[in-house]
């Protein structure tokens, strides 16, 4: 019974982290940039943003370091950010 309780607790903690991130990620991007983000995925210690515009991918790649610093200030300890079209 303890194993199930611990497993459920871990799942709830991970889900809370993801939902917190999805709420806060909006502050990292401008409203125009948010329109082009199709979905977000957390994979291991990286966050992957799926975009619908190659031009936006280029612009966000230039701002990658700044976005990562802002995420770390908010308490998200990702090792990297990936932008995919």
N, C-alpha and C positions, 0 to 999 in steps of 0.2 A: 504494500500500500504506500509506503514511503517513496518508493521509486516512481510510482505514478504521480504522486503529489509533486515531487521534485521536477519531473519531466514537464508537467503542466505549468508549474511556476516558471520554468525556463522558457517555455513557449510563449507564455503571457508577457514575460519581460522582453523577449525579442519582438513580439508584435507591437508592444507599446513603443519600443525604440523606433520601429519602422513608421508607425502612425505619427509619432512626434516629428520625425524627420519630414514626412510628407506635408505636415502642417507648416513647418518652419522653412522648408525649401523655397517657398514662394518669396520669402524675403531676400533670397540670394540673387534673384533675377528680376529684371524689369518686366512690367506687364506685357510688353511686346515680345520679349523672349519667352515668357511663359506660354504664350499662345502656340509656340512651335514645339514645345516639349510634349511628346506623345505619352511617354511613360517613364517611370523611374524604377530602377532595380538595384538592390543592394546585393553585391556578390563578394563574398569573403570580406575583405577589408576595403573594398572599393565601391564607389557608387557609379552606376551607369545611367546616363540620360539618353533616351532615344529621341531624336529630333526628326523633323520633317523637312529641314532645309540645310543644304550643304553650306550655304553662306553663313547661316547662324552658327553652324559647327565651327567654321573658321574663326568667327568672332569670339565664340566662347572658349576656344582653345587658347586664344590670346589672353583671356581673362582667367584662365584655369587656376593660376597661383593665387590670385586675389579671392576667388570663390572658395578655394580650399582653406585659406586663412580665415575667412568669415565663418565657414563651417566649423572649424576648430575652436573659434571663439564661442560658438554656440554649444560646444561640448561634443561635437561629432568628431571622432578620431579615425577618419578614413585615411588610408595611405595614398589614395589617388582618386581622380575623377576621370571618367571615360565618357566621351561624347560620340554617339553613333548615329548615322543616318539610316 
